[in-house]
């Protein structure tokens, strides 16, 4: 098709030159005639170009200039592409309007910033919760409005899209916002801010309730345990009461353990997430925990094999890590046969320091693994009393590990055993070899 238009146009040029040549031969001015006819064609072409340029410059919906020949084909094609571009532009604007309308209807604050951090758009919720004014604040840096140091650090760290930071609302310090940043395009970002004031209030009420109830129950429980102990001294005189008293004592001890774990969880929940400045010798701590597990009721006569380096020191909280490690080892002893070995290992990796507990017991169905760290969740509720646990052990482990930038990893096969592990990240490991000297340095 294109070749045919060019052929027609070339034929017109040749005919025009032939006419000019014939007139030149008749008049005796061949070259002058050819020059004039060629100049006329060039002038006509330039005039067509100017008309097309004027039409394009107007940038309106008018039709292209009427012309003939190849320039007519060019005008028709330009008009076609112009219409196509306008339709695509209208469709894109429609989709953009729908997108903005959708974001505008969200209760969350949404701010669109470009690669330089300048505000390009925000919804009504952002104007209410972040104090923005649109479009008057368009082109301003988002950091001029969100000046919280934690947000600035989060913004400049290029964090992952699923991470968030909590800050006080710029317009009301009594309100808390959870802020997420989603990256798209060439450096553009969508900032989402959700009001979590009510959620935090309810969470604090829950924590206060658990803490208060736990404290209130300790006193009557202590009284009951005291009476039970007194009655047990006379169990020989009342043989029928021996079994009930023993059962009451077991349940009282289990309740005491439950309250202790609840109070510890409540304490950990209220602690800020920060880097501990105390040092911990991990091999010494693991040795201590293994010895304590061997002396426990479930570890009596059991074999625990420990593998650890001679010395390796981290920054952390020894009392918290002690709770986590002991819970993992006691669980392994509870859920594995008495004639099997529980393997405890401490291994330095490129990513940090790995602590693992491997048993060869009953194993865990993969269905239950994601919920193991939920409070009071049990794989087999019918056997809860036989095992003697509180259902809070792994919840405590999870909370302790979160304070040490670590996560619990569980792998298991039914009938073959389970492996519980976590990795203390490399930035918490120190190269110091004398823990006593390092402790003194930190205290100075």
C-alpha positions as CSV (number, residue, x, y, z in Angstrom):
1,X,0.0,0.0,0.0
2,X,2.8,2.4,1.0
3,X,4.8,1.5,-2.1
4,X,1.8,2.3,-4.4
5,X,1.4,5.8,-2.9
6,X,5.1,6.5,-3.4
7,X,4.9,5.1,-7.0
8,X,2.0,7.5,-7.8
9,X,3.8,10.5,-6.3
10,X,7.0,9.6,-8.2
11,X,4.9,9.3,-11.4
12,X,3.4,12.8,-10.8
13,X,6.9,14.2,-10.4
14,X,8.2,12.6,-13.6
15,X,5.1,13.8,-15.6
16,X,5.6,17.3,-14.2
17,X,9.3,17.2,-15.2
18,X,8.4,15.8,-18.7
19,X,6.0,18.7,-19.2
20,X,8.6,21.1,-18.1
21,X,11.2,19.5,-20.4
22,X,8.8,19.6,-23.4
23,X,8.1,23.2,-22.9
24,X,11.8,23.9,-22.5
25,X,12.6,22.2,-25.8
26,X,10.0,24.1,-27.6
27,X,11.0,27.4,-26.1
28,X,14.7,26.7,-26.2
29,X,15.2,27.1,-22.4
30,X,15.3,23.5,-21.3
31,X,17.2,23.9,-18.0
32,X,15.4,27.0,-17.0
33,X,12.0,25.3,-17.6
34,X,13.0,22.2,-15.6
35,X,14.3,24.5,-12.8
36,X,11.0,26.4,-12.7
37,X,8.8,23.3,-12.7
38,X,10.9,21.7,-10.0
39,X,10.9,24.8,-7.9
40,X,7.1,25.0,-8.3
41,X,6.7,21.5,-7.0
42,X,9.1,22.2,-4.1
43,X,7.2,25.4,-3.3
44,X,3.9,23.6,-3.4
45,X,5.2,20.9,-1.1
46,X,6.6,23.4,1.4
47,X,3.2,25.1,1.4
48,X,1.5,21.8,2.2
49,X,4.0,21.3,5.0
50,X,3.2,24.7,6.4
51,X,-0.6,24.0,6.3
52,X,0.0,20.7,8.1
53,X,2.2,22.3,10.7
54,X,-0.4,25.0,11.3
55,X,-3.0,22.4,11.8
56,X,-0.9,20.4,14.2
57,X,0.0,23.5,16.2
58,X,-3.7,24.3,16.7
59,X,-4.0,21.0,18.5
60,X,-7.8,21.0,18.3
61,X,-10.4,18.7,16.9
62,X,-10.5,20.4,13.4
63,X,-10.0,18.3,10.3
64,X,-6.7,18.4,8.5
65,X,-6.2,20.7,5.5
66,X,-7.6,19.4,2.2
67,X,-4.9,18.5,-0.4
68,X,-4.2,16.0,-3.1
69,X,-1.6,13.4,-3.8
70,X,0.9,12.0,-1.3
71,X,0.3,15.0,1.1
72,X,-3.4,14.1,1.2
73,X,-2.4,10.5,2.3
74,X,0.0,12.0,5.0
75,X,-2.8,14.2,6.3
76,X,-5.3,11.3,6.5
77,X,-2.8,9.2,8.5
78,X,-1.9,12.0,10.8
79,X,-5.6,12.6,11.5
80,X,-6.1,8.9,12.1
81,X,-3.2,8.7,14.6
82,X,-4.4,12.0,16.3
83,X,-7.8,10.5,16.8
84,X,-6.3,7.2,18.1
85,X,-4.1,9.2,20.5
86,X,-7.0,11.2,21.7
87,X,-9.1,8.1,22.4
88,X,-6.2,6.5,24.3
89,X,-5.6,9.7,26.2
90,X,-9.3,9.9,27.1
91,X,-9.3,6.3,28.2
92,X,-6.2,6.8,30.3
93,X,-7.7,9.9,31.9
94,X,-10.9,8.0,32.6
95,X,-8.9,5.1,34.3
96,X,-6.9,7.7,36.2
97,X,-10.0,9.4,37.4
98,X,-11.5,6.1,38.5
99,X,-8.2,5.2,40.3
100,X,-8.2,8.6,42.1
101,X,-11.8,8.3,43.0
102,X,-11.2,4.8,44.4
103,X,-8.3,6.1,46.5
104,X,-10.3,9.2,47.5
105,X,-13.0,7.0,48.9
106,X,-10.6,5.1,51.2
107,X,-10.6,5.9,54.9
108,X,-6.8,5.5,54.8
109,X,-4.6,8.6,54.0
110,X,-3.0,8.1,50.5
111,X,-0.3,10.4,49.2
112,X,1.4,10.0,45.8
113,X,5.0,11.4,45.6
114,X,7.4,11.4,42.7
115,X,11.0,10.2,42.6
116,X,12.2,13.4,44.3
117,X,9.7,13.0,47.2
118,X,7.5,15.8,46.0
119,X,3.7,15.6,46.5
120,X,1.8,14.8,43.3
121,X,-1.6,14.0,44.7
122,X,-3.4,13.1,48.0
123,X,-6.9,12.1,49.0
124,X,-9.2,13.8,51.4
125,X,-8.2,11.5,54.3
126,X,-4.6,12.6,53.9
127,X,-5.7,16.2,54.2
128,X,-7.5,15.4,57.4
129,X,-4.9,13.1,59.0
130,X,-1.7,14.5,57.7
131,X,-2.5,18.2,57.5
132,X,-2.0,18.4,53.7
133,X,-3.8,20.9,51.4
134,X,-4.3,19.9,47.8
135,X,-3.6,21.3,45.3
136,X,-1.8,24.1,47.2
137,X,0.8,21.7,48.6
138,X,1.4,20.0,45.3
139,X,5.1,20.0,44.5
140,X,6.1,20.3,48.2
141,X,8.4,17.7,49.8
142,X,6.5,15.1,51.9
143,X,9.2,15.4,54.6
144,X,8.1,19.0,55.2
145,X,4.8,17.6,56.6
146,X,5.9,14.2,58.1
147,X,8.8,15.2,60.2
148,X,8.8,12.3,62.7
149,X,12.4,11.0,62.8
150,X,11.2,7.4,62.6
151,X,9.2,8.1,59.5
152,X,12.2,10.0,57.9
153,X,14.5,7.0,58.6
154,X,11.8,4.6,57.2
155,X,11.3,6.8,54.1
156,X,15.0,7.1,53.4
157,X,15.7,3.4,54.1
158,X,13.8,2.3,51.0
159,X,12.0,-0.3,53.1
160,X,10.0,-3.2,51.8
161,X,6.4,-2.6,50.7
162,X,5.0,-4.9,53.5
163,X,6.9,-3.1,56.3
164,X,5.4,-0.2,58.3
165,X,6.3,2.4,60.9
166,X,4.1,3.9,63.6
167,X,4.1,7.7,64.1
168,X,2.0,10.3,65.8
169,X,-0.5,12.1,63.6
170,X,0.9,15.5,62.6
171,X,-2.4,17.2,63.3
172,X,-3.0,15.4,66.6
173,X,-0.2,13.9,68.7
174,X,-2.8,11.8,70.6
175,X,-3.6,9.8,67.5
176,X,-1.3,7.1,66.1
177,X,-0.8,6.2,62.4
178,X,0.6,3.1,60.8
179,X,2.4,4.2,57.7
180,X,3.4,2.0,54.7
181,X,5.2,2.9,51.5
182,X,4.6,1.2,48.2
183,X,7.1,1.7,45.4
184,X,6.2,1.7,41.7
185,X,7.4,3.1,38.4
186,X,10.7,4.9,38.3
187,X,11.1,6.0,41.9
188,X,7.5,7.0,42.5
189,X,5.8,6.0,45.8
190,X,2.4,5.7,47.3
191,X,2.3,6.5,51.1
192,X,-0.6,4.9,53.0
193,X,-1.3,6.0,56.6
194,X,-3.9,4.2,58.7
195,X,-5.3,5.4,62.0
196,X,-4.6,2.7,64.6
197,X,-5.4,4.7,67.7
198,X,-8.5,2.6,68.6
199,X,-6.6,-0.6,67.8
200,X,-3.8,0.4,70.1
201,X,-6.2,1.4,72.8
202,X,-8.0,-2.0,72.6
203,X,-4.6,-3.8,72.6
204,X,-3.5,-1.8,75.7
205,X,-6.8,-2.7,77.4
206,X,-6.2,-6.4,76.6
207,X,-2.7,-6.2,78.0
208,X,-3.9,-4.4,81.1
209,X,-6.7,-6.9,81.6
210,X,-4.3,-9.9,81.4
211,X,-1.8,-8.3,83.6
212,X,-4.3,-7.2,86.2
213,X,-6.2,-10.5,86.3
214,X,-2.9,-12.4,86.6
215,X,-1.8,-10.3,89.5
216,X,-5.2,-10.5,91.2
217,X,-5.3,-14.3,90.9
218,X,-1.8,-14.8,92.4
219,X,-2.9,-14.0,96.0
220,X,-5.9,-16.4,96.2
221,X,-3.9,-19.1,94.4
222,X,-1.1,-18.7,96.9
223,X,-3.6,-19.1,99.7
224,X,-5.1,-22.2,98.1
225,X,-1.7,-23.8,97.6
226,X,-0.9,-23.1,101.2
227,X,-4.0,-24.9,102.4
228,X,-3.4,-27.8,100.0
229,X,0.2,-28.2,101.4
230,X,-1.1,-28.2,104.9
231,X,-3.8,-30.8,104.1
232,X,-1.3,-33.0,102.4
233,X,0.6,-33.3,105.7
234,X,-2.4,-35.1,107.1
235,X,-3.1,-37.3,104.0
236,X,-1.9,-40.4,105.9
237,X,-4.7,-40.0,108.4
238,X,-7.2,-39.4,105.6
239,X,-6.3,-41.9,102.9
240,X,-9.4,-41.2,100.8
241,X,-8.3,-37.5,100.5
242,X,-4.8,-38.4,99.2
243,X,-5.7,-38.7,95.5
244,X,-8.0,-35.5,95.4
245,X,-5.3,-33.5,97.2
246,X,-2.6,-34.7,94.8
247,X,-4.9,-33.7,91.9
248,X,-5.6,-30.3,93.4
249,X,-1.9,-29.7,93.9
250,X,-1.1,-30.6,90.3
251,X,-3.8,-28.2,89.0
252,X,-2.7,-25.5,91.4
253,X,0.9,-25.8,90.2
254,X,-0.3,-25.7,86.6
255,X,-2.3,-22.6,87.3
256,X,0.7,-21.0,89.0
257,X,2.8,-21.8,85.9
258,X,0.1,-20.4,83.7
259,X,0.0,-17.1,85.7
260,X,3.7,-16.9,85.6
261,X,3.8,-17.2,81.8
262,X,0.9,-14.7,81.4
263,X,2.8,-12.2,83.5
264,X,6.0,-12.7,81.5
265,X,4.1,-12.3,78.2
266,X,2.5,-9.2,79.5
267,X,5.9,-7.8,80.5
268,X,7.4,-8.7,77.1
269,X,4.5,-7.1,75.3
270,X,5.0,-3.8,77.0
271,X,8.8,-3.7,76.5
272,X,10.0,-1.4,73.6
273,X,11.7,-3.1,70.7
274,X,15.3,-1.9,71.0
275,X,18.9,-3.2,70.8
276,X,20.1,-4.5,74.1
277,X,23.4,-3.3,75.3
278,X,24.2,-6.3,77.5
279,X,26.4,-9.1,76.3
280,X,25.6,-12.8,76.4
281,X,27.9,-15.7,76.0
282,X,25.8,-18.0,73.9
283,X,27.8,-21.3,74.5
284,X,27.6,-20.7,78.3
285,X,23.9,-19.9,78.1
286,X,23.2,-23.0,76.0
287,X,25.2,-25.2,78.4
288,X,23.3,-23.7,81.4
289,X,19.9,-24.3,79.7
290,X,20.8,-27.9,78.8
291,X,21.8,-28.7,82.4
292,X,18.6,-27.2,83.7
293,X,16.6,-29.2,81.2
294,X,18.3,-32.4,82.3
295,X,17.4,-31.7,86.0
296,X,13.7,-31.0,85.1
297,X,11.0,-33.5,85.7
298,X,10.7,-34.3,82.0
299,X,14.4,-34.4,81.4
300,X,15.3,-36.8,84.2
301,X,17.3,-39.7,82.7
302,X,17.1,-38.2,79.2
303,X,20.0,-37.7,76.9
304,X,20.6,-34.2,75.5
305,X,23.5,-33.8,73.1
306,X,24.9,-30.3,72.7
307,X,27.1,-28.9,69.9
308,X,28.5,-25.3,70.3
309,X,31.6,-23.3,69.6
310,X,34.0,-22.5,72.4
311,X,33.0,-18.9,72.7
312,X,30.6,-16.6,70.9
313,X,29.1,-13.4,72.3
314,X,26.1,-11.5,71.2
315,X,24.2,-8.4,72.3
316,X,21.0,-9.4,73.9
317,X,19.0,-10.1,77.1
318,X,20.2,-13.3,78.7
319,X,17.1,-13.8,80.9
320,X,14.8,-13.6,77.9
321,X,16.9,-15.9,75.7
322,X,17.1,-18.4,78.6
323,X,13.2,-18.6,78.6
324,X,13.1,-19.1,74.8
325,X,15.8,-21.8,74.7
326,X,14.5,-23.7,77.7
327,X,11.0,-23.8,76.3
328,X,12.2,-25.2,73.1
329,X,14.3,-27.9,74.8
330,X,11.5,-28.9,77.3
331,X,9.0,-29.2,74.4
332,X,11.4,-31.5,72.5
333,X,11.8,-33.7,75.6
334,X,8.0,-33.8,76.2
335,X,7.1,-34.9,72.6
336,X,9.9,-37.5,72.0
337,X,10.3,-41.0,73.4
338,X,12.5,-41.5,76.4
339,X,15.0,-43.7,74.5
340,X,15.7,-41.0,71.9
341,X,18.3,-38.2,71.9
342,X,17.4,-34.5,71.8
343,X,20.1,-32.6,69.8
344,X,20.8,-29.0,70.7
345,X,23.2,-27.1,68.4
346,X,24.7,-23.6,68.2
347,X,26.2,-22.8,64.8
348,X,27.7,-19.6,63.3
349,X,26.4,-18.9,59.8
350,X,27.1,-16.0,57.4
351,X,23.7,-14.6,58.3
352,X,24.2,-14.8,62.0
353,X,24.1,-17.4,64.9
354,X,21.7,-20.3,64.6
355,X,20.3,-22.1,67.6
356,X,18.4,-25.3,66.9
357,X,16.7,-28.1,68.8
358,X,16.1,-31.4,67.0
359,X,14.0,-34.3,68.4
360,X,12.9,-37.6,67.1
361,X,9.5,-37.7,68.5
362,X,5.9,-37.7,67.2
363,X,6.3,-34.8,64.8
364,X,3.8,-32.1,63.8
365,X,1.3,-32.0,61.0
366,X,2.2,-29.2,58.5
367,X,-1.4,-27.9,59.0
368,X,-0.6,-26.9,62.6
369,X,2.8,-25.3,62.1
370,X,1.6,-21.7,61.2
371,X,-0.4,-21.5,64.4
372,X,2.1,-23.0,66.9
373,X,3.1,-19.6,68.3
374,X,-0.6,-18.6,69.0
375,X,-1.4,-18.2,72.6
376,X,-3.1,-21.3,74.1
377,X,-3.0,-23.1,70.7
378,X,-2.5,-26.9,71.0
379,X,-1.9,-29.4,68.3
380,X,-3.8,-32.1,70.4
381,X,-6.0,-30.4,73.0
382,X,-7.1,-33.8,74.4
383,X,-3.6,-34.5,75.6
384,X,-2.9,-31.0,77.0
385,X,-3.1,-32.1,80.7
386,X,-0.9,-35.1,80.1
387,X,1.9,-32.9,78.8
388,X,1.5,-30.4,81.6
389,X,2.1,-27.3,79.5
390,X,0.4,-23.9,79.6
391,X,0.0,-23.4,75.9
392,X,2.0,-20.2,76.2
393,X,5.6,-21.5,75.7
394,X,6.0,-20.9,72.0
395,X,4.1,-17.6,72.3
396,X,6.8,-16.5,74.8
397,X,9.5,-17.8,72.4
398,X,8.1,-15.7,69.5
399,X,8.0,-12.6,71.7
400,X,11.5,-13.0,73.0
401,X,12.9,-13.6,69.4
402,X,11.1,-10.5,68.1
403,X,13.1,-8.5,70.7
404,X,16.3,-10.0,69.2
405,X,15.4,-9.5,65.5
406,X,14.9,-13.2,65.0
407,X,12.1,-15.5,64.0
408,X,11.2,-19.1,64.9
409,X,11.5,-21.6,62.1
410,X,9.8,-25.0,62.4
411,X,10.2,-28.0,60.2
412,X,8.6,-31.4,61.1
413,X,7.5,-34.8,59.8
414,X,4.9,-36.9,61.4
415,X,6.4,-39.8,63.2
416,X,10.0,-38.7,62.6
417,X,10.5,-35.6,64.8
418,X,10.7,-31.8,64.6
419,X,13.3,-29.1,64.4
420,X,12.9,-25.7,66.0
421,X,15.5,-23.1,65.2
422,X,16.1,-19.4,65.1
423,X,19.0,-17.2,63.8
424,X,20.3,-14.2,65.8
425,X,21.3,-11.8,63.0
426,X,25.0,-11.0,62.4
427,X,24.8,-7.4,63.5
428,X,24.2,-8.6,67.1
429,X,27.4,-10.7,67.2
430,X,30.5,-9.2,68.7
431,X,34.0,-10.4,68.1
432,X,35.0,-9.9,71.8
433,X,36.5,-13.0,73.4
434,X,36.5,-11.9,77.1
435,X,32.9,-11.5,78.2
436,X,33.9,-10.3,81.7
437,X,36.1,-7.6,80.3
438,X,33.4,-6.5,77.8
439,X,30.8,-6.4,80.5
440,X,33.0,-4.1,82.6
441,X,33.6,-1.8,79.5
442,X,29.8,-1.5,78.9
443,X,29.2,-0.6,82.6
444,X,31.8,2.2,82.5
